Amino acid sequence: MVAPRAARPSPAAAATRPLLPLALLAIWLGIFHLLGHYTGGYGRLSFILLTLVAALLLGGGRLARVVPRTGGERPIRIVLGLVLAALLVSLAVGLAAELARPSGEQFAVDIAMNTYAAGTAFLEGKNPYAEFAQVWHELKPGPHVTVEHGEVRMYGVPYTYGFPYFPAMLLSYLPVRAVVPGYDSLRVTNAILLALNLAGIFWLARRLAPAGLATLAGLAGGVAYVGVSVLRTELFRYAVTDLVIATYAVFAFVALSHQRWIVAGVLFGLAQACKLLPGPLLVAPAVLWLWGRPGMLKLLIAYAATSVAIILPFVLPAPGLFLSSTILFYLTAHAGGDYSSFWYFLPAALKPPFRVVGYLLTAVCVAWAFRRRGDDLLTPLTLAFVAYLVFVAFGTMIHLNYIWGIYALGCVVLAARAARAASA
């Protein structure tokens, strides 16, 4: 039986292709620069860009054929280290600028406003799924939605504009509120999560890369992460809170690389307890990859127990309100989609088969982990990222916050695969 821990490839040869990670990194950042700036109204372009990301991760190593072998990756490590330091300084300046804004000039998107409102309700001893914590959208009568005398029902279930996400998201952003007021508490939390994600990316990329290129891979992953031009705006101006999902996810895979099955399961459970997705598409490839091994059952039990332990206390007081605030809200409010997706621009007759193709491709990505159980951890990690990327690409909306919950994983995959191809 092949050991389930992340196998360490043999040390890189003296003559490698250290320029390959730089080439792939440039393409990666170019794609996400376009994706970050051309989302709303650019559904066709977003679909193409997400498809390119998947192709880059699955087949980017083929570029090695045109990249010459050279010696000495040390200068490239130095360059990447300096670039990473400059990017971090820029992010720190951006955070300071946002924290210095007067409260009247601050702006946060609905995701942040909802999370803050739900946290306020929770701190006041109220049920965030029974209180007004969906502050942006207003539901109007339509398919499966009725509004009579100010009372909203979805599928016949009362709806009170409760918190649309799962409780771990609001709980994760509460500790900093003890020392930082208002939406700035979300921004400071995002700064902490960003630092943790960087550490996780560096740690995991080094473990999955060839020994001779481990540090190069870690630095490349870090630059890929903080080099996205819209990150500063997304995390510190808009205070998008999906970032916390990535923190739990990346350290879940770090734990898997050390064969800490229970710790990994707990972290996957925390990611699941933040939001309906991407949790299942992250843990499923890991479970299938471990199928038949002792670690599989430990991972699965820890994942289920953690997510249930966090979610259930918020379900029991009012199951109907929890259901309508979360799952039913998305089944209705998101059903019509918007022009951020390719789906939105398709003729009506093609929309259902387009979605079916997306579901099938997502399922194939997840199931492929079972076929590749003999591979090391990079395979389920890649498949988890690509599976959710495909799901989003074929979805009714392609919003940037969907990406931030998995982006750190993609940076690890890019860096590790580039380093392996460079040393092959």
C-alpha positions as CSV (number, residue, x, y, z in Angstrom):
1,M,0.0,0.0,0.0
2,V,1.3,3.4,-0.9
3,A,1.9,5.7,2.1
4,P,-0.8,8.4,2.2
5,R,1.5,11.2,3.3
6,A,2.8,13.7,0.8
7,A,5.8,11.9,-0.9
8,R,8.9,14.0,-1.2
9,P,10.2,13.9,-4.7
10,S,13.9,13.3,-5.3
11,P,16.2,16.3,-4.9
12,A,16.3,18.5,-7.9
13,A,19.1,17.9,-10.4
14,A,22.0,20.5,-10.7
15,A,20.6,21.7,-14.0
16,T,16.9,22.5,-13.5
17,R,14.4,25.0,-15.1
18,P,14.1,27.6,-12.3
19,L,12.6,30.0,-14.9
20,L,9.6,27.8,-15.3
21,P,8.0,28.8,-12.0
22,L,8.4,32.5,-13.0
23,A,6.8,31.9,-16.4
24,L,3.8,30.1,-14.9
25,L,3.6,32.7,-12.1
26,A,3.4,35.5,-14.7
27,I,0.6,33.7,-16.6
28,W,-1.3,33.0,-13.4
29,L,-1.2,36.6,-12.2
30,G,-2.1,37.8,-15.6
31,I,-5.2,35.6,-15.6
32,F,-6.3,36.6,-12.1
33,H,-5.6,40.3,-12.8
34,L,-8.1,40.1,-15.7
35,L,-10.6,38.1,-13.6
36,G,-10.4,40.6,-10.8
37,H,-11.0,43.6,-13.0
38,Y,-13.5,42.1,-15.4
39,T,-16.2,40.2,-13.6
40,G,-19.6,41.9,-13.5
41,G,-20.9,41.8,-17.1
42,Y,-18.0,39.7,-18.4
43,G,-19.4,36.2,-17.9
44,R,-18.0,34.8,-21.1
45,L,-14.5,36.1,-20.3
46,S,-14.7,34.8,-16.7
47,F,-15.6,31.4,-17.9
48,I,-12.6,31.3,-20.3
49,L,-10.2,32.6,-17.6
50,L,-11.3,30.0,-15.1
51,T,-11.0,27.3,-17.7
52,L,-7.4,28.6,-18.5
53,V,-6.6,28.3,-14.8
54,A,-7.7,24.7,-14.7
55,A,-5.7,24.0,-17.9
56,L,-2.6,25.7,-16.5
57,L,-2.6,23.6,-13.3
58,L,-3.3,20.3,-15.1
59,G,-1.0,20.8,-18.0
60,G,1.3,23.8,-17.3
61,G,4.3,21.5,-16.9
62,R,4.3,21.0,-20.7
63,L,5.8,24.5,-20.9
64,A,9.0,22.9,-19.5
65,R,9.8,21.8,-23.0
66,V,10.5,25.3,-24.2
67,V,12.2,26.6,-21.0
68,P,16.0,25.9,-21.0
69,R,17.8,24.1,-18.2
70,T,20.0,26.4,-16.2
71,G,21.8,26.2,-12.9
72,G,21.4,28.3,-9.7
73,E,17.9,29.1,-8.6
74,R,19.3,31.3,-5.8
75,P,19.0,34.6,-7.8
76,I,15.4,33.8,-8.6
77,R,14.7,33.0,-4.9
78,I,16.2,36.4,-4.0
79,V,14.0,38.2,-6.6
80,L,10.9,36.4,-5.5
81,G,11.7,37.2,-1.8
82,L,12.1,40.9,-2.6
83,V,8.9,41.0,-4.6
84,L,7.0,39.2,-1.9
85,A,8.4,41.7,0.7
86,A,7.3,44.7,-1.5
87,L,3.8,43.2,-2.0
88,L,3.4,42.7,1.8
89,V,4.5,46.3,2.4
90,S,1.9,47.5,-0.1
91,L,-0.8,45.4,1.6
92,A,0.2,46.8,5.0
93,V,0.0,50.4,3.6
94,G,-3.4,49.6,2.1
95,L,-4.7,48.2,5.4
96,A,-3.4,51.2,7.3
97,A,-5.1,53.6,4.8
98,E,-8.5,51.8,5.2
99,L,-8.2,51.8,9.0
100,A,-7.5,55.5,8.9
101,R,-10.6,56.4,7.0
102,P,-13.4,58.2,8.9
103,S,-16.3,55.9,9.5
104,G,-18.5,57.9,7.1
105,E,-16.1,57.1,4.2
106,Q,-15.8,53.4,4.9
107,F,-17.4,50.9,2.6
108,A,-18.0,47.2,3.0
109,V,-19.8,44.8,0.6
110,D,-22.8,42.7,1.6
111,I,-20.7,39.7,2.7
112,A,-19.0,41.9,5.3
113,M,-22.1,43.7,6.3
114,N,-24.0,40.4,6.8
115,T,-21.2,38.9,8.8
116,Y,-21.0,41.9,11.1
117,A,-24.7,42.2,11.6
118,A,-24.9,38.5,12.5
119,G,-22.0,38.8,14.9
120,T,-23.8,41.7,16.6
121,A,-27.0,39.7,17.0
122,F,-25.0,36.8,18.4
123,L,-23.2,39.0,20.9
124,E,-26.5,40.4,22.0
125,G,-27.8,36.9,22.7
126,K,-30.0,36.7,19.7
127,N,-30.3,34.1,17.0
128,P,-28.6,35.5,13.9
129,Y,-30.8,33.3,11.7
130,A,-33.9,34.9,13.1
131,E,-32.7,38.5,13.0
132,F,-32.2,40.9,10.2
133,A,-28.7,39.9,9.0
134,Q,-29.1,39.8,5.2
135,V,-28.8,43.6,4.7
136,W,-28.3,43.8,1.0
137,H,-30.9,41.8,-0.9
138,E,-34.6,42.3,-0.9
139,L,-36.7,39.3,-2.0
140,K,-39.7,40.0,-4.2
141,P,-42.5,37.7,-5.2
142,G,-41.4,35.1,-7.8
143,P,-40.9,31.4,-8.2
144,H,-41.2,29.7,-4.8
145,V,-41.3,33.2,-3.1
146,T,-44.4,34.9,-1.7
147,V,-44.6,38.2,0.0
148,E,-47.9,39.0,1.8
149,H,-48.4,41.7,4.4
150,G,-44.6,42.1,4.8
151,E,-44.1,38.4,5.5
152,V,-41.8,36.5,3.2
153,R,-42.0,32.8,2.5
154,M,-39.7,30.6,0.4
155,Y,-41.1,27.2,-0.5
156,G,-43.7,27.9,2.1
157,V,-41.0,28.4,4.9
158,P,-41.0,31.8,6.7
159,Y,-38.0,34.0,5.9
160,T,-36.7,36.8,8.2
161,Y,-33.6,37.9,6.3
162,G,-31.4,35.9,8.6
163,F,-27.6,35.3,8.2
164,P,-27.1,33.6,4.8
165,Y,-23.9,31.8,5.7
166,F,-23.1,29.1,8.3
167,P,-22.1,30.0,11.9
168,A,-18.3,29.4,11.8
169,M,-18.0,32.4,9.5
170,L,-19.5,34.9,11.9
171,L,-17.8,33.2,14.9
172,S,-14.4,33.4,13.3
173,Y,-14.7,37.2,13.0
174,L,-15.8,37.8,16.6
175,P,-12.5,37.6,18.6
176,V,-11.0,40.8,17.0
177,R,-14.2,42.7,17.7
178,A,-13.1,42.7,21.4
179,V,-10.4,45.2,20.6
180,V,-11.2,46.7,17.1
181,P,-14.6,48.4,16.6
182,G,-16.9,48.3,13.5
183,Y,-16.1,46.9,10.1
184,D,-12.4,47.5,10.9
185,S,-12.5,44.4,13.0
186,L,-13.2,42.4,9.8
187,R,-10.3,44.1,8.0
188,V,-7.9,43.4,10.8
189,T,-9.1,39.8,11.0
190,N,-8.5,39.5,7.3
191,A,-5.0,40.7,7.8
192,I,-4.4,38.0,10.3
193,L,-5.9,35.4,8.1
194,L,-3.8,36.6,5.2
195,A,-0.6,36.1,7.2
196,L,-1.8,32.7,8.3
197,N,-2.6,31.7,4.7
198,L,0.8,32.9,3.5
199,A,2.5,30.7,6.2
200,G,0.3,27.8,5.2
201,I,1.1,28.2,1.5
202,F,4.9,28.4,2.1
203,W,4.7,25.4,4.4
204,L,2.7,23.2,2.1
205,A,4.4,24.2,-1.1
206,R,7.8,23.4,0.4
207,R,6.6,19.9,1.4
208,L,5.1,19.1,-2.0
209,A,8.0,20.5,-4.1
210,P,11.3,18.8,-4.9
211,A,13.8,19.3,-2.1
212,G,16.2,21.4,-4.3
213,L,13.4,23.8,-5.3
214,A,11.4,23.8,-2.1
215,T,12.1,27.4,-1.0
216,L,11.6,28.6,-4.6
217,A,8.2,26.9,-4.6
218,G,7.2,28.4,-1.3
219,L,8.2,31.9,-2.4
220,A,6.4,31.5,-5.8
221,G,3.2,30.4,-4.0
222,G,3.4,33.4,-1.7
223,V,3.9,35.9,-4.6
224,A,1.0,34.2,-6.5
225,Y,-1.2,34.7,-3.4
226,V,-0.5,38.4,-2.6
227,G,0.4,39.4,-6.1
228,V,-3.3,39.6,-7.2
229,S,-3.9,43.2,-7.9
230,V,-7.4,43.3,-6.4
231,L,-6.6,41.5,-3.2
232,R,-6.0,44.7,-1.2
233,T,-9.4,46.1,-2.3
234,E,-11.2,42.9,-1.7
235,L,-9.9,42.1,1.8
236,F,-9.3,45.6,3.3
237,R,-11.7,47.9,1.4
238,Y,-14.6,45.6,0.9
239,A,-13.8,43.3,3.9
240,V,-14.8,40.1,2.1
241,T,-15.0,37.3,4.7
242,D,-14.8,34.2,2.5
243,L,-11.0,34.4,3.2
244,V,-11.5,32.4,6.5
245,I,-12.5,29.3,4.5
246,A,-9.2,29.3,2.8
247,T,-7.4,29.4,6.1
248,Y,-9.1,26.3,7.4
249,A,-8.7,24.6,4.1
250,V,-5.0,25.2,3.5
251,F,-4.1,24.0,7.1
252,A,-6.3,21.0,6.6
253,F,-4.1,20.0,3.8
254,V,-1.0,20.8,5.8
255,A,-2.3,18.4,8.5
256,L,-2.9,15.8,5.8
257,S,0.7,16.1,4.7
258,H,1.8,15.2,8.2
259,Q,-0.8,12.4,8.5
260,R,-2.7,14.2,11.2
261,W,-6.0,12.8,10.1
262,I,-8.2,14.1,13.0
263,V,-6.7,17.6,12.9
264,A,-7.3,17.7,9.1
265,G,-10.9,16.5,9.6
266,V,-11.5,19.2,12.2
267,L,-10.2,21.9,9.9
268,F,-12.2,20.6,7.0
269,G,-15.2,20.7,9.3
270,L,-14.5,24.3,10.2
271,A,-14.4,25.2,6.5
272,Q,-17.7,23.4,6.0
273,A,-19.3,25.2,9.0
274,C,-18.5,28.5,7.3
275,K,-20.6,28.1,4.2
276,L,-22.4,25.4,2.1
277,L,-19.6,25.5,-0.5
278,P,-16.7,24.8,-1.1
279,G,-16.5,22.5,1.9
280,P,-17.8,19.2,0.3
281,L,-15.7,19.7,-2.8
282,L,-12.5,20.1,-0.7
283,V,-12.9,17.2,1.7
284,A,-14.4,14.7,-0.8
285,P,-11.2,14.3,-2.9
286,A,-9.2,13.8,0.3
287,V,-11.6,11.1,1.6
288,L,-11.6,9.3,-1.8
289,W,-7.8,9.5,-2.0
290,L,-7.6,7.9,1.5
291,W,-10.2,5.3,0.7
292,G,-9.4,2.0,2.4
293,R,-6.7,3.4,4.7
294,P,-7.0,3.9,8.4
295,G,-6.8,7.6,8.1
296,M,-9.9,7.9,5.9
297,L,-12.4,7.0,8.7
298,K,-10.7,9.3,11.2
299,L,-10.8,12.2,8.7
300,L,-14.4,11.6,7.8
301,I,-15.6,11.3,11.4
302,A,-13.7,14.4,12.6
303,Y,-15.0,16.4,9.6
304,A,-18.7,15.4,10.2
305,A,-18.5,15.8,14.0
306,T,-16.9,19.2,13.8
307,S,-19.3,20.7,11.2
308,V,-22.3,19.2,13.0
309,A,-21.1,20.4,16.4
310,I,-20.9,24.0,15.2
311,I,-23.9,24.2,12.9
312,L,-26.5,22.2,15.0
313,P,-26.8,24.6,17.9
314,F,-27.9,27.3,15.5
315,V,-30.3,24.9,13.7
316,L,-32.2,23.6,16.8
317,P,-33.7,26.9,18.0
318,A,-35.5,27.5,14.7
319,P,-34.8,24.9,12.0
320,G,-37.1,26.6,9.5
321,L,-35.5,30.0,9.8
322,F,-32.0,28.5,9.5
323,L,-33.1,26.6,6.4
324,S,-34.7,29.6,4.8
325,S,-31.8,31.9,5.7
326,T,-29.2,29.7,4.1
327,I,-30.0,27.0,1.6
328,L,-33.5,28.2,0.5
329,F,-32.1,31.8,0.1
330,Y,-29.6,30.6,-2.4
331,L,-32.1,28.4,-4.2
332,T,-34.2,31.4,-4.8
333,A,-32.0,34.5,-4.8
334,H,-29.3,32.9,-7.0
335,A,-31.6,30.9,-9.3
336,G,-31.8,33.7,-11.8
337,G,-28.1,34.2,-11.9
338,D,-26.4,37.4,-13.1
339,Y,-24.2,38.6,-15.9
340,S,-21.0,37.6,-14.2
341,S,-21.6,34.1,-15.5
342,F,-21.4,32.5,-19.0
343,W,-24.6,30.7,-18.1
344,Y,-26.5,34.1,-18.1
345,F,-25.7,34.8,-21.7
346,L,-26.7,31.3,-23.1
347,P,-30.1,30.7,-24.8
348,A,-32.7,29.3,-22.5
349,A,-32.6,25.9,-24.1
350,L,-28.9,25.6,-23.5
351,K,-28.8,26.6,-19.8
352,P,-29.9,23.3,-18.3
353,P,-27.5,21.1,-20.3
354,F,-24.7,23.6,-19.6
355,R,-25.3,23.3,-15.8
356,V,-25.5,19.5,-16.2
357,V,-22.1,19.4,-17.9
358,G,-20.7,21.5,-15.1
359,Y,-22.0,19.1,-12.5
360,L,-20.6,16.1,-14.4
361,L,-17.2,17.6,-14.8
362,T,-17.1,18.6,-11.1
363,A,-18.0,15.0,-10.1
364,V,-15.3,13.6,-12.4
365,C,-12.7,15.9,-10.8
366,V,-13.8,14.7,-7.3
367,A,-14.0,11.0,-8.3
368,W,-10.7,11.0,-10.0
369,A,-9.0,11.1,-6.6
370,F,-10.2,7.6,-6.0
371,R,-8.5,6.5,-9.3
372,R,-5.3,8.1,-8.2
373,R,-5.0,6.8,-4.7
374,G,-1.4,5.8,-5.3
375,D,-0.4,9.5,-5.9
376,D,0.9,11.8,-3.2
377,L,-1.1,14.6,-1.6
378,L,-0.7,17.0,-4.6
379,T,-3.3,15.1,-6.6
380,P,-6.3,15.4,-4.2
381,L,-5.2,19.0,-3.5
382,T,-5.2,19.8,-7.2
383,L,-8.5,18.0,-7.8
384,A,-10.2,19.8,-4.9
385,F,-9.2,23.2,-6.3
386,V,-10.1,22.3,-9.9
387,A,-13.4,20.7,-8.9
388,Y,-14.6,23.9,-7.3
389,L,-13.2,26.1,-10.0
390,V,-15.2,24.1,-12.6
391,F,-18.3,24.3,-10.4
392,V,-18.0,28.1,-10.3
393,A,-17.2,28.4,-14.0
394,F,-20.4,26.6,-14.9
395,G,-22.5,28.2,-12.3
396,T,-25.1,31.0,-12.5
397,M,-22.8,33.5,-10.9
398,I,-19.0,34.0,-10.9
399,H,-18.3,36.3,-8.0
400,L,-14.8,37.0,-6.7
401,N,-15.7,36.0,-3.2
402,Y,-16.2,32.5,-4.4
403,I,-12.6,32.4,-5.4
404,W,-11.0,33.7,-2.2
405,G,-12.2,30.7,-0.3
406,I,-10.0,28.4,-2.4
407,Y,-7.4,30.7,-3.9
408,A,-4.7,29.8,-1.4
409,L,-5.0,26.1,-2.4
410,G,-4.6,27.1,-6.1
411,C,-1.4,29.0,-5.3
412,V,0.1,25.9,-3.6
413,V,-0.8,23.7,-6.5
414,L,0.7,26.2,-9.0
415,A,4.0,26.5,-7.1
416,A,4.4,22.8,-6.3
417,R,3.6,21.6,-9.9
418,A,5.8,24.3,-11.4
419,A,8.7,23.2,-9.1
420,R,8.2,19.5,-10.0
421,A,8.1,20.3,-13.7
422,A,11.2,22.4,-13.4
423,S,13.2,19.6,-11.8
424,A,12.0,16.8,-14.1
